[in-house]
Amino acid sequence: MRLLVRLVVAFAANAFLVLAGFLATRVAFAFFGNLAQPAWMSQVMAYTTALVPRFGLARIATPYRGILDLNVGASLGAVVACEWVTTFTRRFVG
């Protein structure tokens, strides 16, 4: 039973890590507006839009024809915090 719990917690931690990677990619590519133009990046932007809650934070224009979306930054921080908690929990479960 303990092994199953550890496996589930490890899977959750890895899922949070992958999600954080997608959100970090979105922040970087949206900051430099021209990088968000390729078709594959616009798909990443579309998929991650559904995952980002609206906290009511600002979208700041950058000098690189992009935006710094603080909602995505806050979501990224929350996802990384969840990943840290699940990783910390995994160490004590096993």
TORMILUM-779353 format. One record per atom (N, C-alpha, C, O, CB): residue number from 1; residue in three letters; atom name; x, y, z. Coordinates in nm, 2 decimals, decimal comma, padded with zeros to 4 digits, always signed. Glycine has a CB too. Example, Ala and Ser with C-alpha at 12.3 -4.5 7.8 and 13.67 -1.06 7.14 Angstrom:
<nodes>
NODE:pos:code:site:X:Y:Z
NODE:1:ALA:N:+01,32:-00,57:+00,78
NODE:1:ALA:CA:+01,23:-00,45:+00,78
NODE:1:ALA:C:+01,32:-00,33:+00,78
NODE:1:ALA:O:+01,42:-00,33:+00,85
NODE:1:ALA:CB:+01,13:-00,45:+00,90
NODE:2:SER:N:+01,28:-00,22:+00,71
NODE:2:SER:CA:+01,37:-00,11:+00,71
NODE:2:SER:C:+01,29:+00,00:+00,79
NODE:2:SER:O:+01,34:+00,11:+00,80
NODE:2:SER:CB:+01,41:-00,06:+00,57
</nodes>
This chain:
<nodes>
NODE:pos:code:site:X:Y:Z
NODE:1:MET:N:+00,08:-00,12:+00,00
NODE:1:MET:CA:+00,00:+00,00:+00,00
NODE:1:MET:C:+00,09:+00,13:+00,00
NODE:1:MET:O:+00,06:+00,22:-00,07
NODE:1:MET:CB:-00,09:+00,00:+00,12
NODE:2:ARG:N:+00,19:+00,12:+00,08
NODE:2:ARG:CA:+00,28:+00,23:+00,09
NODE:2:ARG:C:+00,35:+00,26:-00,05
NODE:2:ARG:O:+00,37:+00,38:-00,08
NODE:2:ARG:CB:+00,39:+00,21:+00,20
NODE:3:LEU:N:+00,38:+00,16:-00,12
NODE:3:LEU:CA:+00,44:+00,17:-00,25
NODE:3:LEU:C:+00,35:+00,24:-00,35
NODE:3:LEU:O:+00,39:+00,32:-00,43
NODE:3:LEU:CB:+00,49:+00,04:-00,30
NODE:4:LEU:N:+00,22:+00,20:-00,34
NODE:4:LEU:CA:+00,12:+00,26:-00,43
NODE:4:LEU:C:+00,11:+00,41:-00,40
NODE:4:LEU:O:+00,10:+00,49:-00,49
NODE:4:LEU:CB:-00,01:+00,19:-00,41
NODE:5:VAL:N:+00,10:+00,45:-00,27
NODE:5:VAL:CA:+00,09:+00,59:-00,24
NODE:5:VAL:C:+00,21:+00,66:-00,29
NODE:5:VAL:O:+00,20:+00,77:-00,34
NODE:5:VAL:CB:+00,08:+00,60:-00,08
NODE:6:ARG:N:+00,33:+00,61:-00,27
NODE:6:ARG:CA:+00,45:+00,67:-00,32
NODE:6:ARG:C:+00,45:+00,69:-00,47
NODE:6:ARG:O:+00,50:+00,79:-00,52
NODE:6:ARG:CB:+00,58:+00,59:-00,27
NODE:7:LEU:N:+00,40:+00,59:-00,54
NODE:7:LEU:CA:+00,39:+00,59:-00,68
NODE:7:LEU:C:+00,30:+00,71:-00,73
NODE:7:LEU:O:+00,33:+00,78:-00,82
NODE:7:LEU:CB:+00,35:+00,46:-00,74
NODE:8:VAL:N:+00,18:+00,72:-00,66
NODE:8:VAL:CA:+00,08:+00,82:-00,70
NODE:8:VAL:C:+00,14:+00,96:-00,67
NODE:8:VAL:O:+00,12:+01,05:-00,75
NODE:8:VAL:CB:-00,05:+00,80:-00,62
NODE:9:VAL:N:+00,21:+00,97:-00,55
NODE:9:VAL:CA:+00,27:+01,10:-00,52
NODE:9:VAL:C:+00,38:+01,14:-00,62
NODE:9:VAL:O:+00,39:+01,25:-00,66
NODE:9:VAL:CB:+00,32:+01,10:-00,38
NODE:10:ALA:N:+00,46:+01,04:-00,66
NODE:10:ALA:CA:+00,57:+01,06:-00,75
NODE:10:ALA:C:+00,51:+01,10:-00,89
NODE:10:ALA:O:+00,56:+01,19:-00,96
NODE:10:ALA:CB:+00,66:+00,94:-00,77
NODE:11:PHE:N:+00,40:+01,04:-00,93
NODE:11:PHE:CA:+00,34:+01,07:-01,06
NODE:11:PHE:C:+00,28:+01,22:-01,05
NODE:11:PHE:O:+00,30:+01,29:-01,15
NODE:11:PHE:CB:+00,22:+00,98:-01,09
NODE:12:ALA:N:+00,22:+01,25:-00,94
NODE:12:ALA:CA:+00,17:+01,39:-00,92
NODE:12:ALA:C:+00,28:+01,49:-00,93
NODE:12:ALA:O:+00,27:+01,60:-01,00
NODE:12:ALA:CB:+00,09:+01,41:-00,79
NODE:13:ALA:N:+00,40:+01,46:-00,86
NODE:13:ALA:CA:+00,51:+01,56:-00,87
NODE:13:ALA:C:+00,56:+01,57:-01,01
NODE:13:ALA:O:+00,60:+01,68:-01,05
NODE:13:ALA:CB:+00,62:+01,50:-00,77
NODE:14:ASN:N:+00,57:+01,46:-01,08
NODE:14:ASN:CA:+00,62:+01,47:-01,22
NODE:14:ASN:C:+00,52:+01,54:-01,31
NODE:14:ASN:O:+00,56:+01,62:-01,40
NODE:14:ASN:CB:+00,65:+01,33:-01,28
NODE:15:ALA:N:+00,39:+01,52:-01,29
NODE:15:ALA:CA:+00,29:+01,60:-01,37
NODE:15:ALA:C:+00,30:+01,75:-01,34
NODE:15:ALA:O:+00,29:+01,83:-01,43
NODE:15:ALA:CB:+00,15:+01,55:-01,33
NODE:16:PHE:N:+00,32:+01,79:-01,21
NODE:16:PHE:CA:+00,34:+01,93:-01,18
NODE:16:PHE:C:+00,47:+01,98:-01,25
NODE:16:PHE:O:+00,47:+02,10:-01,29
NODE:16:PHE:CB:+00,35:+01,95:-01,03
NODE:17:LEU:N:+00,57:+01,90:-01,26
NODE:17:LEU:CA:+00,69:+01,94:-01,32
NODE:17:LEU:C:+00,68:+01,97:-01,47
NODE:17:LEU:O:+00,73:+02,06:-01,52
NODE:17:LEU:CB:+00,80:+01,84:-01,29
NODE:18:VAL:N:+00,60:+01,88:-01,53
NODE:18:VAL:CA:+00,58:+01,89:-01,68
NODE:18:VAL:C:+00,49:+02,02:-01,70
NODE:18:VAL:O:+00,52:+02,09:-01,79
NODE:18:VAL:CB:+00,51:+01,77:-01,74
NODE:19:LEU:N:+00,39:+02,03:-01,62
NODE:19:LEU:CA:+00,30:+02,15:-01,63
NODE:19:LEU:C:+00,39:+02,28:-01,61
NODE:19:LEU:O:+00,37:+02,38:-01,68
NODE:19:LEU:CB:+00,19:+02,15:-01,53
NODE:20:ALA:N:+00,47:+02,28:-01,51
NODE:20:ALA:CA:+00,56:+02,40:-01,49
NODE:20:ALA:C:+00,65:+02,42:-01,61
NODE:20:ALA:O:+00,67:+02,54:-01,64
NODE:20:ALA:CB:+00,65:+02,38:-01,36
NODE:21:GLY:N:+00,69:+02,32:-01,68
NODE:21:GLY:CA:+00,77:+02,34:-01,80
NODE:21:GLY:C:+00,70:+02,41:-01,91
NODE:21:GLY:O:+00,75:+02,50:-01,98
NODE:21:GLY:CB:+00,83:+02,20:-01,85
NODE:22:PHE:N:+00,57:+02,36:-01,93
NODE:22:PHE:CA:+00,49:+02,43:-02,03
NODE:22:PHE:C:+00,46:+02,57:-02,00
NODE:22:PHE:O:+00,46:+02,66:-02,08
NODE:22:PHE:CB:+00,35:+02,35:-02,04
NODE:23:LEU:N:+00,43:+02,60:-01,87
NODE:23:LEU:CA:+00,40:+02,74:-01,83
NODE:23:LEU:C:+00,52:+02,83:-01,84
NODE:23:LEU:O:+00,51:+02,94:-01,88
NODE:23:LEU:CB:+00,35:+02,74:-01,69
NODE:24:ALA:N:+00,64:+02,77:-01,81
NODE:24:ALA:CA:+00,76:+02,85:-01,82
NODE:24:ALA:C:+00,79:+02,88:-01,97
NODE:24:ALA:O:+00,84:+02,99:-02,00
NODE:24:ALA:CB:+00,88:+02,78:-01,75
NODE:25:THR:N:+00,77:+02,78:-02,05
NODE:25:THR:CA:+00,78:+02,80:-02,20
NODE:25:THR:C:+00,69:+02,91:-02,24
NODE:25:THR:O:+00,73:+03,00:-02,33
NODE:25:THR:CB:+00,76:+02,67:-02,27
NODE:26:ARG:N:+00,57:+02,91:-02,20
NODE:26:ARG:CA:+00,47:+03,01:-02,24
NODE:26:ARG:C:+00,52:+03,15:-02,19
NODE:26:ARG:O:+00,51:+03,25:-02,27
NODE:26:ARG:CB:+00,33:+02,98:-02,18
NODE:27:VAL:N:+00,57:+03,16:-02,07
NODE:27:VAL:CA:+00,61:+03,29:-02,02
NODE:27:VAL:C:+00,73:+03,34:-02,11
NODE:27:VAL:O:+00,73:+03,46:-02,15
NODE:27:VAL:CB:+00,66:+03,28:-01,87
NODE:28:ALA:N:+00,83:+03,26:-02,14
NODE:28:ALA:CA:+00,94:+03,30:-02,21
NODE:28:ALA:C:+00,91:+03,34:-02,36
NODE:28:ALA:O:+00,95:+03,44:-02,41
NODE:28:ALA:CB:+01,05:+03,19:-02,21
NODE:29:PHE:N:+00,82:+03,26:-02,42
NODE:29:PHE:CA:+00,79:+03,28:-02,56
NODE:29:PHE:C:+00,69:+03,40:-02,57
NODE:29:PHE:O:+00,70:+03,47:-02,67
NODE:29:PHE:CB:+00,73:+03,16:-02,62
NODE:30:ALA:N:+00,60:+03,42:-02,48
NODE:30:ALA:CA:+00,51:+03,54:-02,48
NODE:30:ALA:C:+00,59:+03,67:-02,45
NODE:30:ALA:O:+00,55:+03,77:-02,51
NODE:30:ALA:CB:+00,40:+03,52:-02,38
NODE:31:PHE:N:+00,69:+03,66:-02,37
NODE:31:PHE:CA:+00,77:+03,78:-02,34
NODE:31:PHE:C:+00,84:+03,83:-02,46
NODE:31:PHE:O:+00,84:+03,95:-02,49
NODE:31:PHE:CB:+00,88:+03,75:-02,23
NODE:32:PHE:N:+00,89:+03,74:-02,54
NODE:32:PHE:CA:+00,95:+03,78:-02,67
NODE:32:PHE:C:+00,85:+03,75:-02,78
NODE:32:PHE:O:+00,84:+03,63:-02,83
NODE:32:PHE:CB:+01,09:+03,71:-02,70
NODE:33:GLY:N:+00,76:+03,84:-02,81
NODE:33:GLY:CA:+00,65:+03,82:-02,90
NODE:33:GLY:C:+00,67:+03,75:-03,03
NODE:33:GLY:O:+00,58:+03,67:-03,07
NODE:33:GLY:CB:+00,59:+03,95:-02,92
NODE:34:ASN:N:+00,78:+03,77:-03,09
NODE:34:ASN:CA:+00,81:+03,71:-03,22
NODE:34:ASN:C:+00,83:+03,56:-03,21
NODE:34:ASN:O:+00,81:+03,48:-03,30
NODE:34:ASN:CB:+00,93:+03,77:-03,29
NODE:35:LEU:N:+00,87:+03,51:-03,09
NODE:35:LEU:CA:+00,89:+03,37:-03,07
NODE:35:LEU:C:+00,76:+03,29:-03,06
NODE:35:LEU:O:+00,76:+03,17:-03,09
NODE:35:LEU:CB:+00,97:+03,35:-02,94
NODE:36:ALA:N:+00,65:+03,36:-03,03
NODE:36:ALA:CA:+00,52:+03,29:-03,02
NODE:36:ALA:C:+00,45:+03,27:-03,15
NODE:36:ALA:O:+00,34:+03,23:-03,16
NODE:36:ALA:CB:+00,43:+03,37:-02,93
NODE:37:GLN:N:+00,52:+03,31:-03,26
NODE:37:GLN:CA:+00,45:+03,30:-03,40
NODE:37:GLN:C:+00,45:+03,17:-03,46
NODE:37:GLN:O:+00,35:+03,14:-03,53
NODE:37:GLN:CB:+00,53:+03,40:-03,49
NODE:38:PRO:N:+00,55:+03,08:-03,44
NODE:38:PRO:CA:+00,54:+02,95:-03,51
NODE:38:PRO:C:+00,41:+02,87:-03,47
NODE:38:PRO:O:+00,36:+02,89:-03,36
NODE:38:PRO:CB:+00,66:+02,86:-03,47
NODE:39:ALA:N:+00,37:+02,78:-03,56
NODE:39:ALA:CA:+00,24:+02,71:-03,53
NODE:39:ALA:C:+00,25:+02,62:-03,41
NODE:39:ALA:O:+00,15:+02,62:-03,33
NODE:39:ALA:CB:+00,21:+02,62:-03,66
NODE:40:TRP:N:+00,36:+02,56:-03,38
NODE:40:TRP:CA:+00,37:+02,47:-03,27
NODE:40:TRP:C:+00,36:+02,55:-03,14
NODE:40:TRP:O:+00,30:+02,50:-03,04
NODE:40:TRP:CB:+00,49:+02,39:-03,27
NODE:41:MET:N:+00,42:+02,67:-03,14
NODE:41:MET:CA:+00,41:+02,76:-03,02
NODE:41:MET:C:+00,27:+02,81:-03,00
NODE:41:MET:O:+00,23:+02,83:-02,88
NODE:41:MET:CB:+00,51:+02,87:-03,03
NODE:42:SER:N:+00,20:+02,84:-03,10
NODE:42:SER:CA:+00,06:+02,89:-03,08
NODE:42:SER:C:-00,02:+02,78:-03,03
NODE:42:SER:O:-00,12:+02,81:-02,96
NODE:42:SER:CB:+00,01:+02,94:-03,22
NODE:43:GLN:N:+00,01:+02,65:-03,06
NODE:43:GLN:CA:-00,06:+02,54:-02,99
NODE:43:GLN:C:-00,03:+02,53:-02,85
NODE:43:GLN:O:-00,12:+02,51:-02,76
NODE:43:GLN:CB:-00,03:+02,41:-03,06
NODE:44:VAL:N:+00,09:+02,55:-02,81
NODE:44:VAL:CA:+00,13:+02,55:-02,67
NODE:44:VAL:C:+00,06:+02,67:-02,59
NODE:44:VAL:O:+00,01:+02,65:-02,48
NODE:44:VAL:CB:+00,28:+02,56:-02,65
NODE:45:MET:N:+00,05:+02,78:-02,66
NODE:45:MET:CA:-00,01:+02,90:-02,60
NODE:45:MET:C:-00,16:+02,87:-02,58
NODE:45:MET:O:-00,22:+02,90:-02,47
NODE:45:MET:CB:+00,00:+03,02:-02,69
NODE:46:ALA:N:-00,23:+02,80:-02,68
NODE:46:ALA:CA:-00,37:+02,77:-02,67
NODE:46:ALA:C:-00,40:+02,67:-02,56
NODE:46:ALA:O:-00,49:+02,69:-02,48
NODE:46:ALA:CB:-00,42:+02,72:-02,80
NODE:47:TYR:N:-00,31:+02,57:-02,55
NODE:47:TYR:CA:-00,34:+02,47:-02,45
NODE:47:TYR:C:-00,31:+02,52:-02,31
NODE:47:TYR:O:-00,39:+02,49:-02,22
NODE:47:TYR:CB:-00,24:+02,35:-02,47
NODE:48:THR:N:-00,21:+02,60:-02,29
NODE:48:THR:CA:-00,19:+02,65:-02,15
NODE:48:THR:C:-00,28:+02,76:-02,11
NODE:48:THR:O:-00,30:+02,79:-01,99
NODE:48:THR:CB:-00,04:+02,70:-02,15
NODE:49:THR:N:-00,35:+02,83:-02,21
NODE:49:THR:CA:-00,45:+02,93:-02,17
NODE:49:THR:C:-00,56:+02,87:-02,09
NODE:49:THR:O:-00,61:+02,93:-02,00
NODE:49:THR:CB:-00,51:+02,99:-02,30
NODE:50:ALA:N:-00,60:+02,74:-02,12
NODE:50:ALA:CA:-00,70:+02,68:-02,04
NODE:50:ALA:C:-00,66:+02,64:-01,90
NODE:50:ALA:O:-00,74:+02,63:-01,81
NODE:50:ALA:CB:-00,75:+02,55:-02,11
NODE:51:LEU:N:-00,53:+02,64:-01,88
NODE:51:LEU:CA:-00,48:+02,60:-01,75
NODE:51:LEU:C:-00,45:+02,71:-01,65
NODE:51:LEU:O:-00,42:+02,70:-01,54
NODE:51:LEU:CB:-00,35:+02,52:-01,76
NODE:52:VAL:N:-00,46:+02,84:-01,71
NODE:52:VAL:CA:-00,42:+02,95:-01,63
NODE:52:VAL:C:-00,54:+03,02:-01,58
NODE:52:VAL:O:-00,62:+03,08:-01,65
NODE:52:VAL:CB:-00,34:+03,05:-01,72
NODE:53:PRO:N:-00,56:+03,02:-01,44
NODE:53:PRO:CA:-00,68:+03,10:-01,39
NODE:53:PRO:C:-00,65:+03,25:-01,40
NODE:53:PRO:O:-00,54:+03,29:-01,40
NODE:53:PRO:CB:-00,70:+03,05:-01,24
NODE:54:ARG:N:-00,76:+03,32:-01,40
NODE:54:ARG:CA:-00,75:+03,47:-01,41
NODE:54:ARG:C:-00,75:+03,52:-01,26
NODE:54:ARG:O:-00,85:+03,52:-01,20
NODE:54:ARG:CB:-00,86:+03,53:-01,49
NODE:55:PHE:N:-00,63:+03,57:-01,22
NODE:55:PHE:CA:-00,62:+03,63:-01,09
NODE:55:PHE:C:-00,65:+03,78:-01,09
NODE:55:PHE:O:-00,65:+03,84:-00,98
NODE:55:PHE:CB:-00,48:+03,60:-01,03
NODE:56:GLY:N:-00,67:+03,83:-01,21
NODE:56:GLY:CA:-00,69:+03,97:-01,22
NODE:56:GLY:C:-00,56:+04,05:-01,22
NODE:56:GLY:O:-00,56:+04,18:-01,20
NODE:56:GLY:CB:-00,77:+04,02:-01,11
NODE:57:LEU:N:-00,45:+03,99:-01,25
NODE:57:LEU:CA:-00,32:+04,06:-01,25
NODE:57:LEU:C:-00,30:+04,12:-01,39
NODE:57:LEU:O:-00,36:+04,08:-01,49
NODE:57:LEU:CB:-00,20:+03,96:-01,22
NODE:58:ALA:N:-00,20:+04,21:-01,40
NODE:58:ALA:CA:-00,18:+04,28:-01,52
NODE:58:ALA:C:-00,11:+04,20:-01,63
NODE:58:ALA:O:-00,04:+04,10:-01,60
NODE:58:ALA:CB:-00,10:+04,41:-01,49
NODE:59:ARG:N:-00,13:+04,24:-01,75
NODE:59:ARG:CA:-00,05:+04,20:-01,87
NODE:59:ARG:C:+00,03:+04,32:-01,91
NODE:59:ARG:O:-00,02:+04,42:-01,96
NODE:59:ARG:CB:-00,14:+04,14:-01,99
NODE:60:ILE:N:+00,16:+04,30:-01,90
NODE:60:ILE:CA:+00,26:+04,42:-01,92
NODE:60:ILE:C:+00,32:+04,40:-02,06
NODE:60:ILE:O:+00,37:+04,29:-02,09
NODE:60:ILE:CB:+00,36:+04,43:-01,81
NODE:61:ALA:N:+00,31:+04,50:-02,14
NODE:61:ALA:CA:+00,37:+04,50:-02,27
NODE:61:ALA:C:+00,53:+04,51:-02,26
NODE:61:ALA:O:+00,58:+04,58:-02,17
NODE:61:ALA:CB:+00,32:+04,62:-02,36
NODE:62:THR:N:+00,60:+04,43:-02,34
NODE:62:THR:CA:+00,74:+04,43:-02,34
NODE:62:THR:C:+00,80:+04,51:-02,46
NODE:62:THR:O:+00,72:+04,52:-02,56
NODE:62:THR:CB:+00,80:+04,29:-02,33
NODE:63:PRO:N:+00,92:+04,55:-02,45
NODE:63:PRO:CA:+00,98:+04,62:-02,57
NODE:63:PRO:C:+01,01:+04,52:-02,68
NODE:63:PRO:O:+01,06:+04,56:-02,79
NODE:63:PRO:CB:+01,11:+04,69:-02,53
NODE:64:TYR:N:+00,98:+04,39:-02,66
NODE:64:TYR:CA:+01,01:+04,29:-02,77
NODE:64:TYR:C:+00,88:+04,25:-02,84
NODE:64:TYR:O:+00,88:+04,14:-02,90
NODE:64:TYR:CB:+01,08:+04,17:-02,71
NODE:65:ARG:N:+00,78:+04,34:-02,84
NODE:65:ARG:CA:+00,65:+04,31:-02,90
NODE:65:ARG:C:+00,58:+04,19:-02,84
NODE:65:ARG:O:+00,51:+04,12:-02,91
NODE:65:ARG:CB:+00,67:+04,29:-03,05
NODE:66:GLY:N:+00,60:+04,17:-02,71
NODE:66:GLY:CA:+00,54:+04,06:-02,64
NODE:66:GLY:C:+00,47:+04,11:-02,52
NODE:66:GLY:O:+00,45:+04,23:-02,50
NODE:66:GLY:CB:+00,64:+03,95:-02,61
NODE:67:ILE:N:+00,43:+04,02:-02,44
NODE:67:ILE:CA:+00,36:+04,05:-02,31
NODE:67:ILE:C:+00,42:+03,97:-02,20
NODE:67:ILE:O:+00,47:+03,86:-02,22
NODE:67:ILE:CB:+00,21:+04,03:-02,32
NODE:68:LEU:N:+00,41:+04,03:-02,08
NODE:68:LEU:CA:+00,45:+03,96:-01,96
NODE:68:LEU:C:+00,31:+03,94:-01,88
NODE:68:LEU:O:+00,27:+04,04:-01,82
NODE:68:LEU:CB:+00,56:+04,03:-01,87
NODE:69:ASP:N:+00,26:+03,82:-01,89
NODE:69:ASP:CA:+00,13:+03,80:-01,83
NODE:69:ASP:C:+00,15:+03,75:-01,68
NODE:69:ASP:O:+00,20:+03,64:-01,66
NODE:69:ASP:CB:+00,05:+03,69:-01,91
NODE:70:LEU:N:+00,12:+03,84:-01,59
NODE:70:LEU:CA:+00,14:+03,80:-01,45
NODE:70:LEU:C:+00,05:+03,69:-01,40
NODE:70:LEU:O:+00,09:+03,63:-01,30
NODE:70:LEU:CB:+00,13:+03,93:-01,36
NODE:71:ASN:N:-00,06:+03,67:-01,46
NODE:71:ASN:CA:-00,14:+03,56:-01,43
NODE:71:ASN:C:-00,07:+03,42:-01,45
NODE:71:ASN:O:-00,08:+03,33:-01,37
NODE:71:ASN:CB:-00,28:+03,56:-01,51
NODE:72:VAL:N:+00,00:+03,42:-01,56
NODE:72:VAL:CA:+00,08:+03,30:-01,59
NODE:72:VAL:C:+00,19:+03,28:-01,49
NODE:72:VAL:O:+00,22:+03,17:-01,45
NODE:72:VAL:CB:+00,13:+03,30:-01,74
NODE:73:GLY:N:+00,26:+03,39:-01,46
NODE:73:GLY:CA:+00,36:+03,39:-01,36
NODE:73:GLY:C:+00,32:+03,34:-01,22
NODE:73:GLY:O:+00,38:+03,26:-01,16
NODE:73:GLY:CB:+00,43:+03,52:-01,35
NODE:74:ALA:N:+00,20:+03,39:-01,18
NODE:74:ALA:CA:+00,14:+03,34:-01,05
NODE:74:ALA:C:+00,10:+03,20:-01,06
NODE:74:ALA:O:+00,12:+03,12:-00,96
NODE:74:ALA:CB:+00,02:+03,43:-01,02
NODE:75:SER:N:+00,05:+03,15:-01,17
NODE:75:SER:CA:+00,02:+03,01:-01,19
NODE:75:SER:C:+00,14:+02,92:-01,19
NODE:75:SER:O:+00,14:+02,82:-01,13
NODE:75:SER:CB:-00,06:+02,99:-01,32
NODE:76:LEU:N:+00,25:+02,97:-01,25
NODE:76:LEU:CA:+00,37:+02,90:-01,25
NODE:76:LEU:C:+00,43:+02,89:-01,11
NODE:76:LEU:O:+00,47:+02,78:-01,07
NODE:76:LEU:CB:+00,48:+02,97:-01,34
NODE:77:GLY:N:+00,42:+02,99:-01,03
NODE:77:GLY:CA:+00,46:+02,99:-00,89
NODE:77:GLY:C:+00,38:+02,89:-00,81
NODE:77:GLY:O:+00,44:+02,82:-00,73
NODE:77:GLY:CB:+00,46:+03,12:-00,83
NODE:78:ALA:N:+00,25:+02,88:-00,83
NODE:78:ALA:CA:+00,17:+02,79:-00,76
NODE:78:ALA:C:+00,20:+02,65:-00,80
NODE:78:ALA:O:+00,20:+02,56:-00,71
NODE:78:ALA:CB:+00,02:+02,82:-00,79
NODE:79:VAL:N:+00,22:+02,62:-00,93
NODE:79:VAL:CA:+00,25:+02,49:-00,97
NODE:79:VAL:C:+00,38:+02,44:-00,92
NODE:79:VAL:O:+00,40:+02,32:-00,88
NODE:79:VAL:CB:+00,25:+02,48:-01,13
NODE:80:VAL:N:+00,48:+02,53:-00,92
NODE:80:VAL:CA:+00,61:+02,49:-00,87
NODE:80:VAL:C:+00,60:+02,46:-00,72
NODE:80:VAL:O:+00,67:+02,37:-00,66
NODE:80:VAL:CB:+00,72:+02,60:-00,89
NODE:81:ALA:N:+00,52:+02,54:-00,64
NODE:81:ALA:CA:+00,51:+02,52:-00,50
NODE:81:ALA:C:+00,44:+02,38:-00,48
NODE:81:ALA:O:+00,48:+02,31:-00,39
NODE:81:ALA:CB:+00,42:+02,63:-00,44
NODE:82:CYS:N:+00,34:+02,35:-00,56
NODE:82:CYS:CA:+00,27:+02,22:-00,55
NODE:82:CYS:C:+00,37:+02,10:-00,58
NODE:82:CYS:O:+00,37:+02,00:-00,51
NODE:82:CYS:CB:+00,15:+02,21:-00,64
NODE:83:GLU:N:+00,46:+02,13:-00,67
NODE:83:GLU:CA:+00,56:+02,02:-00,71
NODE:83:GLU:C:+00,66:+02,00:-00,59
NODE:83:GLU:O:+00,69:+01,89:-00,56
NODE:83:GLU:CB:+00,64:+02,06:-00,83
NODE:84:TRP:N:+00,70:+02,11:-00,53
NODE:84:TRP:CA:+00,79:+02,10:-00,41
NODE:84:TRP:C:+00,72:+02,03:-00,30
NODE:84:TRP:O:+00,78:+01,95:-00,23
NODE:84:TRP:CB:+00,83:+02,24:-00,37
NODE:85:VAL:N:+00,59:+02,06:-00,27
NODE:85:VAL:CA:+00,52:+01,99:-00,16
NODE:85:VAL:C:+00,51:+01,84:-00,19
NODE:85:VAL:O:+00,53:+01,76:-00,10
NODE:85:VAL:CB:+00,38:+02,05:-00,14
NODE:86:THR:N:+00,47:+01,81:-00,32
NODE:86:THR:CA:+00,46:+01,66:-00,35
NODE:86:THR:C:+00,59:+01,59:-00,34
NODE:86:THR:O:+00,60:+01,48:-00,30
NODE:86:THR:CB:+00,39:+01,65:-00,48
NODE:87:THR:N:+00,70:+01,66:-00,39
NODE:87:THR:CA:+00,83:+01,60:-00,38
NODE:87:THR:C:+00,87:+01,58:-00,23
NODE:87:THR:O:+00,93:+01,47:-00,20
NODE:87:THR:CB:+00,94:+01,68:-00,45
NODE:88:PHE:N:+00,85:+01,68:-00,15
NODE:88:PHE:CA:+00,88:+01,67:-00,01
NODE:88:PHE:C:+00,80:+01,56:+00,06
NODE:88:PHE:O:+00,85:+01,48:+00,14
NODE:88:PHE:CB:+00,85:+01,80:+00,06
NODE:89:THR:N:+00,67:+01,54:+00,02
NODE:89:THR:CA:+00,58:+01,44:+00,07
NODE:89:THR:C:+00,63:+01,30:+00,03
NODE:89:THR:O:+00,63:+01,21:+00,11
NODE:89:THR:CB:+00,44:+01,46:+00,03
NODE:90:ARG:N:+00,68:+01,29:-00,10
NODE:90:ARG:CA:+00,72:+01,16:-00,15
NODE:90:ARG:C:+00,84:+01,11:-00,06
NODE:90:ARG:O:+00,86:+00,99:-00,04
NODE:90:ARG:CB:+00,76:+01,17:-00,29
NODE:91:ARG:N:+00,93:+01,20:-00,02
NODE:91:ARG:CA:+01,04:+01,15:+00,06
NODE:91:ARG:C:+01,00:+01,09:+00,19
NODE:91:ARG:O:+01,07:+01,01:+00,24
NODE:91:ARG:CB:+01,14:+01,27:+00,08
NODE:92:PHE:N:+00,89:+01,14:+00,25
NODE:92:PHE:CA:+00,85:+01,09:+00,38
NODE:92:PHE:C:+00,75:+00,97:+00,37
NODE:92:PHE:O:+00,73:+00,90:+00,47
NODE:92:PHE:CB:+00,79:+01,20:+00,46
NODE:93:VAL:N:+00,69:+00,95:+00,25
NODE:93:VAL:CA:+00,60:+00,84:+00,24
NODE:93:VAL:C:+00,68:+00,71:+00,22
NODE:93:VAL:O:+00,64:+00,61:+00,28
NODE:93:VAL:CB:+00,51:+00,86:+00,11
NODE:94:GLY:N:+00,79:+00,72:+00,15
NODE:94:GLY:CA:+00,86:+00,59:+00,12
NODE:94:GLY:C:+00,96:+00,56:+00,23
NODE:94:GLY:O:+01,03:+00,46:+00,22
NODE:94:GLY:CB:+00,94:+00,60:-00,01
</nodes>
